[in-house]
């Protein structure tokens, strides 16, 4: 396997862990990059604590000389002091400290089970700083419709299809960018009705099937009919650069697979044109929107789990929140909602 240049100078045990998580466990490049950055921070702290480096140089401290003896010398207290250091000196919020604690537990679990460096992991009892639960930001139904009618871009049919897929399928950014034409399948049910399904590659390289509703099918067909009829688009006969041929569904202006960043820019532009750019929304919030709207309209949370590609039901439970409008409506439907409190007794002499 060719070593990633970003990890080539890391200590061997850290490299082994990174490659194990990436190759064996199927973690994404972003996940293993976060693991590596967390371990860099931890062993930079180790050097500071042992007088081998200065705190003011934290972001540039080299950890390439960290040995297995150094790695084995730390204990639970080291980890606890590290998390306190990251909070007080580096202004890490609970979510960031939680991730670092998880990384340490995973790393030392690997060293214990796969490299036999410990009989029992020294981080087995490391408590995780519980991140404060936060309700996901999402668009209301009305705001979603406003977004869809304000997609006025040079590549309108493509960009409309992208937004429709996000809002209806609850896809991750990487999943949408990775869709190929061959991932879209058209079949017929027993009554002869056309059924469109789409294979997506989720976290951990896990495949799942998403069935496309009418809005998705219409947007897809509208986009595809305009693209495939143009022989310049997918590197067909007559193009000088045959490397431009691609199975990617969504293409850039260069006729290659669209990039993550370009999709983010498209969403940002469309949110701005819709007057929704001041809500702290992003591509991932469109995934939240799809999940929230589905749940609010009767989709069982266990079905929603499979649609979103979550491993655990607990991850999906965040979408069981209800909107303020729903709570307000529930209060209005209480049969006691119209009862008035009388401050005075009925007139009369006690009858």
C-alpha positions in Angstrom: 0.0 0.0 0.0 1.3 3.5 -0.8 1.6 5.6 2.3 -0.3 8.8 2.5 2.2 11.6 2.5 0.3 13.3 5.4 1.0 10.3 7.7 4.5 9.2 6.4 6.4 11.1 9.2 4.1 9.9 12.0 5.4 7.3 14.5 4.9 3.8 13.2 2.3 2.8 15.8 0.2 5.8 14.8 0.6 5.0 11.1 -0.5 1.4 11.8 -3.6 2.6 13.6 -4.5 5.1 10.8 -4.1 2.4 8.1 -6.0 -0.1 10.1 -8.9 2.3 10.5 -8.8 3.3 6.9 -8.3 -0.1 5.2 -9.8 -2.7 7.6 -12.5 -0.6 9.3 -13.3 1.4 6.1 -13.2 4.8 7.8 -13.4 7.8 5.5 -10.3 10.0 4.7 -11.9 12.8 6.8 -12.3 10.5 9.8 -8.7 9.2 9.8 -7.4 12.7 9.3 -9.3 13.7 12.4 -7.9 10.7 14.3 -4.4 11.7 13.2 -4.9 15.4 14.2 -6.2 14.3 17.6 -3.2 12.1 18.3 -0.8 14.8 17.2 -2.4 17.1 19.7 -2.2 14.5 22.4 1.5 13.8 21.9 2.3 17.5 21.5 0.8 17.8 25.0 2.9 14.8 26.1 6.1 16.7 25.0 5.0 19.9 26.7 4.2 18.0 30.0 7.6 16.3 29.9 9.5 19.5 29.2 10.4 18.5 25.6 8.5 21.4 24.0 7.1 24.8 24.6 3.4 25.4 24.9 3.5 28.5 22.7 4.8 26.4 19.8 1.9 23.9 20.2 0.8 23.9 16.6 4.3 23.2 15.2 5.6 20.6 17.7 7.0 17.6 15.8 5.9 14.2 17.1 7.8 12.1 14.6 10.2 11.0 17.3 7.6 9.7 19.7 8.6 6.1 20.5 6.5 3.1 21.5 8.0 3.6 25.0 6.6 7.1 25.1 3.2 5.8 23.9 3.2 3.1 26.6 4.3 5.5 29.4 1.0 7.5 29.4 -1.9 6.6 31.6 -5.5 7.6 32.3 -4.4 10.7 34.2 -2.4 11.9 31.2 -5.5 11.7 29.1 -7.6 13.6 31.6 -5.1 16.3 32.0 -4.9 16.5 28.2 -8.6 17.1 27.9 -8.4 19.8 30.5 -5.5 21.4 28.7 -7.5 21.4 25.4 -10.4 23.1 27.2 -8.5 25.7 29.1 -5.6 26.5 26.8 -7.0 25.6 23.4 -10.6 26.6 23.9 -11.9 23.2 22.7 -15.7 22.9 23.2 -17.3 19.7 24.5 -17.8 18.3 21.1 -14.1 18.6 20.2 -13.0 17.1 23.5 -15.5 14.3 23.1 -13.9 13.4 19.7 -10.4 13.5 21.1 -11.4 11.2 24.0 -13.0 8.8 21.5 -9.8 8.8 19.4 -7.6 8.0 22.4 -9.9 5.1 23.4 -9.8 3.8 19.9 -6.0 4.2 19.5 -5.2 2.4 22.8 -7.8 -0.3 22.1 -6.0 -1.0 18.8 -2.6 -1.1 20.6 -4.0 -3.5 23.1 -5.9 -5.9 20.8 -3.9 -5.7 17.6 -0.3 -4.9 18.7 -0.4 -6.6 22.2 1.3 -3.5 23.8 -1.0 -3.7 26.9 -2.9 -6.4 28.7 -5.7 -3.9 29.4 -6.0 -0.6 27.6 -5.0 2.4 29.9 -7.8 4.4 28.3 -10.5 1.8 28.8 -12.1 3.8 31.6 -11.6 7.3 30.0 -14.9 9.1 30.4 -16.2 10.9 27.4 -17.1 14.6 27.8 -20.8 14.4 26.8 -21.5 16.9 24.1 -24.5 19.1 24.7 -27.4 17.8 22.6 -28.3 20.3 19.9 -31.4 20.2 17.7 -30.4 20.1 14.0 -30.9 23.2 12.0 -33.3 22.7 9.1 -35.6 24.4 6.6 -39.3 24.4 7.1 -41.5 23.0 4.3 -42.3 26.6 3.2 -38.6 27.5 3.2 -37.8 24.4 1.2 -40.3 25.3 -1.4 -38.9 28.8 -1.5 -35.4 27.4 -2.1 -36.6 25.2 -5.0 -38.3 28.0 -6.8 -35.2 30.2 -6.6 -32.6 28.0 -8.3 -31.6 30.3 -11.1 -28.1 29.3 -12.1 -26.2 28.9 -15.4 -26.6 25.1 -14.9 -30.1 25.3 -13.6 -31.3 21.7 -14.4 -28.2 20.2 -12.8 -28.4 22.4 -9.8 -32.1 21.9 -9.4 -31.6 18.1 -9.4 -28.9 18.4 -6.8 -31.1 20.4 -4.4 -34.0 18.1 -5.0 -31.9 15.0 -4.2 -30.7 16.6 -1.0 -34.1 17.7 0.2 -35.9 14.4 -0.7 -33.2 11.7 -0.1 -31.4 13.1 2.9 -28.0 12.3 1.3 -24.6 13.2 2.6 -22.5 15.5 0.4 -19.9 12.7 -0.4 -22.8 10.4 -1.3 -24.3 12.8 -3.8 -21.0 13.6 -5.4 -20.2 9.9 -5.8 -23.4 9.0 -7.7 -22.8 7.4 -11.0 -25.2 7.0 -13.9 -24.9 3.3 -13.5 -26.1 3.6 -9.9 -29.6 4.7 -11.1 -31.8 1.7 -11.9 -35.3 1.7 -13.4 -37.5 -1.4 -12.9 -41.3 -2.0 -12.9 -43.5 -3.3 -10.2 -46.2 -6.0 -10.7 -48.6 -3.4 -12.1 -46.2 -2.2 -14.7 -45.4 1.1 -12.9 -41.8 2.4 -13.3 -39.7 2.4 -10.1 -36.4 4.3 -9.8 -33.9 3.3 -7.2 -30.4 4.6 -6.6 -27.3 3.0 -5.0 -25.3 5.2 -2.8 -22.0 4.6 -1.0 -22.2 5.8 2.6 -19.8 6.0 5.5 -17.5 3.0 5.9 -18.0 2.2 2.2 -21.4 0.8 3.1 -23.9 0.6 0.2 -27.6 1.3 0.5 -30.5 1.7 -1.9 -32.7 4.8 -1.9 -35.9 4.8 -3.8 -36.6 8.0 -5.8 -39.9 9.7 -5.5 -41.7 11.6 -8.3 -39.8 14.9 -7.6 -36.5 13.2 -7.8 -37.4 11.2 -10.9 -38.7 14.3 -12.8 -35.6 16.3 -11.8 -33.3 13.5 -12.8 -34.9 12.9 -16.2 -35.0 16.6 -16.9 -31.3 16.9 -16.1 -30.2 13.7 -17.9 -32.2 14.4 -21.1 -30.5 17.8 -21.5 -27.1 16.4 -20.8 -27.0 13.1 -22.7 -28.3 14.7 -25.9 -25.2 16.9 -25.9 -22.4 14.8 -27.3 -19.8 17.2 -25.8 -20.8 16.4 -22.3 -19.5 12.9 -21.5 -16.6 12.5 -23.8 -18.4 10.9 -26.6 -17.2 10.5 -30.2 -15.6 13.6 -31.6 -14.0 14.8 -28.3 -10.3 15.3 -28.5 -9.8 14.5 -24.8 -11.3 11.0 -24.3 -10.2 11.0 -20.7 -13.3 13.3 -20.2 -15.5 10.2 -20.4 -17.1 9.6 -17.0 -19.9 7.7 -15.4 -20.4 10.5 -12.9 -24.0 11.7 -12.7 -23.2 15.3 -11.7 -20.6 17.0 -13.9 -18.6 20.2 -13.6 -18.1 22.7 -16.4 -14.9 20.8 -17.2 -17.1 17.7 -17.8 -15.5 15.8 -14.9 -17.2 14.7 -11.7 -18.4 17.7 -9.7 -16.4 18.5 -6.6 -17.6 18.7 -3.0 -16.7 22.3 -2.8 -18.6 23.2 -6.0 -21.7 21.6 -4.7 -21.3 23.6 -1.4 -21.0 26.8 -3.5 -24.1 25.9 -5.5 -26.1 25.4 -2.3 -24.8 28.6 -0.8 -25.7 30.6 -4.0 -29.2 29.1 -4.0 -29.8 29.8 -0.3 -28.7 33.4 -0.9 -31.0 33.9 -3.8 -33.8 32.6 -1.6 -33.1 35.0 1.2 -32.1 32.0 3.5 -28.4 32.7 3.7 -28.6 34.2 7.2 -29.7 31.1 9.0 -26.3 29.3 9.3 -27.4 26.6 6.9 -25.2 24.4 4.8 -25.3 21.3 2.6 -25.5 19.0 5.7 -28.5 21.1 6.9 -30.4 20.0 3.8 -29.9 16.4 4.9 -31.4 17.5 8.3 -34.3 19.1 6.5 -35.1 15.9 4.5 -35.0 13.8 7.7 -37.0 16.3 9.7 -39.7 16.7 7.1 -40.0 12.9 6.6 -40.3 12.3 10.4 -42.8 15.1 10.8 -44.9 13.6 8.1 -45.2 10.1 9.6 -42.1 8.2 8.5 -41.2 5.7 11.3 -37.8 6.5 12.9 -36.6 3.0 12.2 -37.3 3.4 8.5 -35.7 6.8 8.6 -32.5 5.2 10.0 -32.2 3.0 6.9 -33.0 5.9 4.5 -30.2 8.0 6.1 -27.7 5.2 6.4 -27.2 5.4 10.1 -25.6 2.5 11.9 -27.4 3.1 15.2 -31.0 4.1 15.9 -29.6 6.5 18.6 -28.1 8.7 15.8 -31.5 9.0 14.2 -33.3 9.9 17.4 -32.3 13.5 17.1 -34.9 13.9 14.3 -37.7 12.9 16.7 -37.9 16.5 17.8 -41.0 18.5 16.8 -41.2 22.0 15.5 -42.4 24.9 17.5 -45.4 25.1 15.2 -46.3 21.5 16.0 -46.0 22.1 19.7 -48.1 25.3 19.4 -50.7 23.4 17.5 -50.8 20.6 20.1 -51.5 23.1 22.8 -54.3 24.6 20.8 -55.9 21.2 20.4 -56.1 20.6 24.1 -59.9 20.5 25.0 -59.2 22.9 27.9 -57.6 25.5 25.6 -60.7 27.7 25.4 -61.7 27.6 29.1 -61.6 31.0 30.7 -60.8 31.5 34.4 -63.5 33.6 36.1 -62.1 35.9 38.7 -65.5 36.7 40.3 -68.2 34.5 41.7 -71.5 34.5 40.0 -73.8 37.4 41.1 -76.3 36.5 43.7 -76.5 35.8 47.4 -74.8 32.5 47.5 -77.4 30.5 45.5 
